[in-house]
């Protein structure tokens, strides 16, 4: 799921989904996770389950691209 392969298309990988999330956070600086999901669904060309979205947020946190503040507020790490 992290990377594309014969089963998972590259556009469905966490890398590509994470790029969309980072793009949204760059423009808005910080957002609550539910607001981010709503905006993400408006930009991403296909339906992504909330579970996959959360996996991607976890991935971005683990590679230190975002930080999570209190009250579910996500911010990009600069």
One Martini backbone bead per residue (centre of mass of N, CA, C, O) as a GRO file, in nm:
protein
   78
    1UNK     BB    1   0.054   0.065  -0.016
    2UNK     BB    2   0.289   0.262  -0.020
    3UNK     BB    3   0.349   0.132  -0.292
    4UNK     BB    4   0.355   0.054  -0.599
    5UNK     BB    5   0.212  -0.218  -0.790
    6UNK     BB    6   0.029  -0.468  -0.934
    7UNK     BB    7  -0.214  -0.391  -0.733
    8UNK     BB    8  -0.109  -0.101  -0.666
    9UNK     BB    9  -0.145   0.199  -0.757
   10UNK     BB   10   0.036   0.481  -0.748
   11UNK     BB   11  -0.217   0.676  -0.690
   12UNK     BB   12  -0.276   0.483  -0.412
   13UNK     BB   13  -0.046   0.578  -0.259
   14UNK     BB   14   0.097   0.735   0.012
   15UNK     BB   15   0.268   0.933  -0.151
   16UNK     BB   16   0.042   1.071  -0.315
   17UNK     BB   17  -0.154   1.137  -0.090
   18UNK     BB   18   0.056   1.302   0.072
   19UNK     BB   19   0.089   1.527  -0.138
   20UNK     BB   20  -0.196   1.639  -0.110
   21UNK     BB   21  -0.181   1.704   0.191
   22UNK     BB   22   0.063   1.897   0.179
   23UNK     BB   23  -0.065   2.101  -0.013
   24UNK     BB   24  -0.293   2.187   0.176
   25UNK     BB   25  -0.110   2.270   0.421
   26UNK     BB   26   0.052   2.491   0.274
   27UNK     BB   27  -0.206   2.678   0.229
   28UNK     BB   28  -0.328   2.652   0.554
   29UNK     BB   29  -0.099   2.543   0.775
   30UNK     BB   30  -0.374   2.455   0.945
   31UNK     BB   31  -0.569   2.158   1.052
   32UNK     BB   32  -0.818   1.966   1.090
   33UNK     BB   33  -0.873   1.643   1.008
   34UNK     BB   34  -1.166   1.670   0.896
   35UNK     BB   35  -1.112   1.914   0.710
   36UNK     BB   36  -0.890   1.781   0.546
   37UNK     BB   37  -1.060   1.550   0.431
   38UNK     BB   38  -1.265   1.722   0.280
   39UNK     BB   39  -1.060   1.868   0.098
   40UNK     BB   40  -0.928   1.618  -0.020
   41UNK     BB   41  -1.190   1.504  -0.159
   42UNK     BB   42  -1.204   1.758  -0.356
   43UNK     BB   43  -0.911   1.686  -0.502
   44UNK     BB   44  -0.932   1.396  -0.526
   45UNK     BB   45  -1.025   1.179  -0.794
   46UNK     BB   46  -1.095   0.972  -0.558
   47UNK     BB   47  -1.205   0.746  -0.335
   48UNK     BB   48  -1.109   0.758   0.015
   49UNK     BB   49  -1.061   0.616   0.287
   50UNK     BB   50  -1.014   0.710   0.609
   51UNK     BB   51  -0.804   0.496   0.678
   52UNK     BB   52  -0.598   0.574   0.457
   53UNK     BB   53  -0.568   0.864   0.546
   54UNK     BB   54  -0.451   0.795   0.828
   55UNK     BB   55  -0.205   0.640   0.728
   56UNK     BB   56  -0.085   0.889   0.588
   57UNK     BB   57  -0.059   1.066   0.836
   58UNK     BB   58   0.127   0.873   0.985
   59UNK     BB   59   0.351   0.874   0.774
   60UNK     BB   60   0.409   1.183   0.788
   61UNK     BB   61   0.485   1.175   1.086
   62UNK     BB   62   0.720   0.964   1.074
   63UNK     BB   63   0.877   1.160   0.851
   64UNK     BB   64   0.844   1.463   0.954
   65UNK     BB   65   0.612   1.654   0.788
   66UNK     BB   66   0.428   1.647   1.043
   67UNK     BB   67   0.226   1.788   1.303
   68UNK     BB   68   0.062   1.731   1.622
   69UNK     BB   69  -0.170   1.888   1.783
   70UNK     BB   70  -0.393   1.979   1.965
   71UNK     BB   71  -0.706   1.900   1.852
   72UNK     BB   72  -0.620   1.774   1.563
   73UNK     BB   73  -0.383   1.955   1.463
   74UNK     BB   74  -0.229   2.016   1.157
   75UNK     BB   75   0.120   2.054   1.065
   76UNK     BB   76   0.380   2.169   0.901
   77UNK     BB   77   0.713   2.104   0.858
   78UNK     BB   78   1.004   2.342   0.844
   0.00000   0.00000   0.00000
